[in-house]
Amino acid sequence: MGLCKCGCGKEICKEKNLIGFIHGHQAEDWTGWAKGHECCIDCGTTERPHQANGRCGTCHVNNLNREKGVQKRNIGAWSWYYDECQECGNTERPHIKDGLCRDCYEASRRDFSNGYKICPVCDAKVVKLNQHISMRAKNCKSHRIYKRDLEAQTSRFLICGQGEE
């Protein structure tokens, strides 16, 4: 075992990537909420644990967001930063990423180079319409009704003998 490189004179163990210095082992040298701070510099709380730069976790995240240009999180809204989907304006479907709802985010990731079809129920751009209808029918009443009607129409078509060659 060697001595810590910070100069405290304590022995350290040489395990994994902790060779030379163990962060925070000298914590008994200071008292209070955080080193150099009795409470959060933004909100004044000591209830939440210290995160960084004299701020609690919530204030630290809010400060990072202000630096990115986001003013404040919308707690309890459709998403933390948006009141609705930035593409379609919907708030019924859950937020996924970048201010987009589930359907708009999936559509933004699809490859439409080989063409696409428009869903007659929700007007979403899809590559495989049958797959889209089947997947949405599990959770959406409108898609379920459309799928049932489509299957009934197909079965009538085959029963009449028009589907055979």
MOKARA-V411720 format. One line per field, one symbol per residue. burial: I if it has 24 or more other ideal C-beta (glycine too) atoms within 12 Angstrom, else O. Layout:
# MOKARA-V411720
burial=???
This chain:
# MOKARA-V411720
burial=OOOOOOOOOOOOOOOOOOOOOIOOOOOOOOOOOIOOOOOIOOOOOOOOOIIOOIIIOOIIIIIOOOOOOOOOOOOOOIIOIIOOIOIOOIOOIOIOOOIIIIIIIIIOOOOOOOOOOOIOIIOIIIOOIOOIIOOIIOOOOOIOOIIOOOOOOOOOOOOOOOOOO
